[in-house]
Amino acid sequence: MADHIDVPRGDSFSGDSDNNTQVGEPDARNQSVVHSARKGSMPTTENYQGTGVDSEEHDDRIQSTSQSSRKVSMTAAERARRNANAKLANPLAGYSHTELKAMGAAFVKKYQVGEEEDIRAFELGACLAQEPINYDTVQGLHPDEIEVLRKEFTNRWSQPRLLYLVIVLCSTCAAVQGMDETVVNGGQLFYGPQFGIGGKDSRSTWLLGLVNSAPYLCCAFIGCWLTVPFNNVFGRRGTIFITCTFSALACFWQAFTNTWWHMFIARFALGFGIGPKSATVPIYAAETTPPGIRGALVMQWQMWTAFGIMLGYVADLAFYQVPDPAGITGLKWRLMMASAMMPAVIVVCFVFLCPESPRWYLSKGRHYKAYQSMVKLRFNKVQAARDIFYMHTLLEAENELAFHRGNPIKELVTVPRNRRALIGSEIVMFMQQFCGVNVIAYYSSQIFVDAKFTEVSALAASLGFGIINFVFAIPAIYTIDTFGRRNLLLTTFPLMSLFLFFTGFSFLIPEDTLHTARIACIALGIYLFGVVYSPGEGPVPFTYSAEAYPLYIRPLGMSLATATTWFFNFVLSITWPSLETAFTTTGAFCWYAGWNIVGFFAVLFFLPETKGKTLEELDQVFGMPTHAHAAYGARQIPYFFKRYILRQRIEPERLYEKESGGDVDYDHDEEKYTK
């Protein structure tokens, strides 16, 4: 369940599906910061609250030399970084409609993308691209065009049929992802003993873990890093076609293996399909869909991956009763492993019925192709011209800014604002694996067998977990933008820890006298864990990582986030069989329950909230010193106790405030705050 979501730079999504604002799209909320950036100045904001200093003492401190020395203006480099981020937020801000119309017409003539009708479309599209929500201020639109633009905000799922085919493609790719990960859950019950690695000795447990984790080893060290070259050479559709072909062939290959090392090679090859596909499909969705539904598609990737995980359990149970014919040993597990190829074959058959990504065409200088592709994905040419013109302008802004930026790898660590985003992103990515969910996803059937379930009952119980994981992934589309990322994690980490402890200690119930109670408690603990995982650590990590980084460094940050989750997925998969043998099943579950407690405090102290924040607000959030946010997290513990346990009427502390004047630069003292 390493549910990968990556984003393209610029016209990327923030995951903020509640207000449908896309980071990198024209956004009225971002206009003020963009205008100030164009003038060469950046706003400031009030210092963080909750220091316990009254107003009189505060006034005295302001007059003191000590306080004035703290209010240091931001450095020229920091100002340049924020101005660059602001320009990427909307490079069309500040132009008049007359200027925009001239720019639209010049685009058509320069790149020869159409006729007279298309010149009109690009003149109006350029004006709409600046602020799509203000379509009623653009003169010259026909009534039917106005109605289509209005429906983008009032009925965002009213889209052309071909766009729905793109959505089906992305959903099916997510199902491929999930099914690839979980058919091994039931298959290992049978190929482990057949290959001589089904025992509890050290050799068997490590080799079984190695075989099961092979795809994620490939993803972490090879597969993920093939995304860029594959996309550059083959495009989005071509990459999806190639990776799904890899997945289908590797799944088919697994069915014909007869040794553990042969299975390892086949599953390692599967990583070439999982890694680049998991990165490319969300990019393709983001580049073809309108801003209004892009954030929802982020969450649908998680939901349909959970659906694929459930399908993997269905396949395991469906083929359990298949007998071995003469000359074939282990037909049932071979069919289980091969069944994961079916969603991939479906994708391969219809991926080229969908248009290529317009943004990919633009990046290759094929402007006419980009326009024709976008026309197929929109109701009219004005819509298509708007999105093409904005993409083109954004790409030009990125290319211009590329000449003025420093080393992005260095800035990811040395710039305090970026470093704090890195810390937050890596915390949620690491904890997505070490919360223990993939122990259940990959080994639940073996866990249930160890709990004295019959094999068929173990497979059925695993299917129950898959159904719960899918069903409770659906409301996550709503909860992530209602309760916020940080609050969801602070709520679900303690509950996940509790349910893993409950599951682990349920194995201590005497099996001979309380068999029914024992298996009921074990299943209940695992199911309750799935209930709280699906709306929390399931969708939050990639959504958080996609919006935490500044636009100019986001691709690098997301690449690191992806590699992190695949690497620790590999660590989890390879170590569980040996961990369970060394610690006992109770101790192994308690190990991951303990990590959920660690995750709770890591989120409490080091993870700022990002829900619904504009670019300027995110700079403020991640501009706060790490120790200041950690102190705020510590103060939340007594606040929670007083308000929700003692029921006292206490106002929540406001960590930072936004006012029209802007925000204080918290990164003025890098030497002090690099700890």
Secondary structure as the mmCIF struct_conf table of DSSP 4:
data_model
#
loop_
_struct_conf.conf_type_id
_struct_conf.id
_struct_conf.beg_label_comp_id
_struct_conf.beg_label_asym_id
_struct_conf.beg_label_seq_id
_struct_conf.end_label_comp_id
_struct_conf.end_label_asym_id
_struct_conf.end_label_seq_id
BEND BEND1 ARG A 9 ASP A 11
BEND BEND2 GLY A 15 GLY A 15
TURN_TY1_P TURN_TY1_P1 SER A 17 ASN A 20
TURN_TY1_P TURN_TY1_P2 VAL A 23 GLY A 24
BEND BEND3 GLU A 25 GLU A 25
HELX_RH_3T_P HELX_RH_3T_P1 ALA A 28 ASN A 30
HELX_RH_AL_P HELX_RH_AL_P1 GLN A 31 ARG A 38
TURN_TY1_P TURN_TY1_P3 LYS A 39 GLY A 40
STRN STRN1 THR A 44 THR A 44
HELX_LH_PP_P HELX_LH_PP_P1 GLU A 46 TYR A 48
BEND BEND4 GLN A 49 GLN A 49
BEND BEND5 THR A 51 THR A 51
HELX_RH_AL_P HELX_RH_AL_P2 SER A 55 GLN A 63
BEND BEND6 SER A 64 SER A 64
HELX_RH_AL_P HELX_RH_AL_P3 THR A 65 ARG A 70
HELX_LH_PP_P HELX_LH_PP_P2 VAL A 72 THR A 75
HELX_RH_AL_P HELX_RH_AL_P4 ALA A 76 ALA A 89
TURN_TY1_P TURN_TY1_P4 PRO A 91 GLY A 94
HELX_RH_AL_P HELX_RH_AL_P5 HIS A 97 TYR A 111
TURN_TY1_P TURN_TY1_P5 GLN A 112 GLN A 112
HELX_RH_AL_P HELX_RH_AL_P6 GLU A 116 GLN A 130
HELX_RH_3T_P HELX_RH_3T_P2 PRO A 132 THR A 137
TURN_TY1_P TURN_TY1_P6 GLN A 139 GLY A 140
HELX_RH_AL_P HELX_RH_AL_P7 PRO A 143 THR A 154
TURN_TY1_P TURN_TY1_P7 ARG A 156 TRP A 157
HELX_RH_AL_P HELX_RH_AL_P8 ARG A 161 GLN A 194
TURN_TY1_P TURN_TY1_P8 PHE A 195 GLY A 196
BEND BEND7 GLY A 199 ASP A 201
HELX_RH_AL_P HELX_RH_AL_P9 SER A 202 PHE A 221
TURN_TY1_P TURN_TY1_P9 ILE A 222 ILE A 222
HELX_RH_3T_P HELX_RH_3T_P3 GLY A 223 LEU A 226
HELX_RH_AL_P HELX_RH_AL_P10 THR A 227 GLN A 254
TURN_TY1_P TURN_TY1_P10 ALA A 255 PHE A 256
BEND BEND8 THR A 259 THR A 259
HELX_RH_AL_P HELX_RH_AL_P11 TRP A 260 THR A 288
BEND BEND9 THR A 289 THR A 289
HELX_RH_AL_P HELX_RH_AL_P12 PRO A 291 ALA A 318
TURN_TY1_P TURN_TY1_P11 PHE A 319 GLN A 321
HELX_LH_PP_P HELX_LH_PP_P3 VAL A 322 ASP A 324
TURN_TY1_P TURN_TY1_P12 ALA A 326 GLY A 327
BEND BEND10 THR A 329 THR A 329
HELX_RH_AL_P HELX_RH_AL_P13 LEU A 331 SER A 339
TURN_TY1_P TURN_TY1_P13 ALA A 340 ALA A 340
HELX_RH_AL_P HELX_RH_AL_P14 MET A 341 PHE A 350
HELX_RH_3T_P HELX_RH_3T_P4 VAL A 351 LEU A 353
BEND BEND11 CYS A 354 CYS A 354
HELX_LH_PP_P HELX_LH_PP_P4 PRO A 355 SER A 357
HELX_RH_AL_P HELX_RH_AL_P15 PRO A 358 SER A 363
TURN_TY1_P TURN_TY1_P14 LYS A 364 GLY A 365
HELX_RH_AL_P HELX_RH_AL_P16 HIS A 367 LEU A 377
BEND BEND12 ARG A 378 ASN A 380
HELX_RH_AL_P HELX_RH_AL_P17 LYS A 381 ALA A 402
TURN_TY1_P TURN_TY1_P15 PHE A 403 HIS A 404
HELX_RH_AL_P HELX_RH_AL_P18 PRO A 408 THR A 414
BEND BEND13 VAL A 415 VAL A 415
HELX_RH_AL_P HELX_RH_AL_P19 PRO A 416 PHE A 434
TURN_TY1_P TURN_TY1_P16 CYS A 435 CYS A 435
BEND BEND14 GLY A 436 GLY A 436
HELX_RH_AL_P HELX_RH_AL_P20 VAL A 437 ASP A 450
TURN_TY1_P TURN_TY1_P17 ALA A 451 LYS A 452
HELX_RH_AL_P HELX_RH_AL_P21 GLU A 455 VAL A 471
TURN_TY1_P TURN_TY1_P18 PHE A 472 ALA A 473
BEND BEND15 ILE A 474 ILE A 474
TURN_TY1_P TURN_TY1_P19 PRO A 475 PRO A 475
HELX_RH_AL_P HELX_RH_AL_P22 ALA A 476 THR A 482
TURN_TY1_P TURN_TY1_P20 PHE A 483 PHE A 483
HELX_RH_AL_P HELX_RH_AL_P23 ARG A 485 SER A 506
TURN_TY1_P TURN_TY1_P21 PHE A 507 LEU A 508
BEND BEND16 ILE A 509 ILE A 509
TURN_TY1_P TURN_TY1_P22 GLU A 511 THR A 513
BEND BEND17 LEU A 514 LEU A 514
HELX_RH_AL_P HELX_RH_AL_P24 HIS A 515 TYR A 533
TURN_TY1_P TURN_TY1_P23 SER A 534 PRO A 539
HELX_RH_AL_P HELX_RH_AL_P25 VAL A 540 ALA A 548
BEND BEND18 TYR A 549 TYR A 549
HELX_RH_3T_P HELX_RH_3T_P5 LEU A 551 ILE A 553
HELX_RH_AL_P HELX_RH_AL_P26 ARG A 554 PHE A 606
TURN_TY1_P TURN_TY1_P24 LYS A 611 GLY A 612
HELX_RH_AL_P HELX_RH_AL_P27 LEU A 615 GLY A 623
BEND BEND19 MET A 624 MET A 624
HELX_RH_AL_P HELX_RH_AL_P28 THR A 626 PHE A 640
HELX_RH_PI_P HELX_RH_PI_P1 PHE A 641 ILE A 645
BEND BEND20 LEU A 646 LEU A 646
HELX_LH_PP_P HELX_LH_PP_P5 GLU A 651 GLU A 653
BEND BEND21 LEU A 655 LEU A 655
STRN STRN2 GLU A 659 GLU A 659
TURN_TY1_P TURN_TY1_P25 SER A 660 GLY A 661
STRN STRN3 GLY A 662 GLY A 662
TURN_TY1_P TURN_TY1_P26 TYR A 666 ASP A 667
BEND BEND22 HIS A 668 HIS A 668
HELX_RH_AL_P HELX_RH_AL_P29 GLU A 670 TYR A 673
#
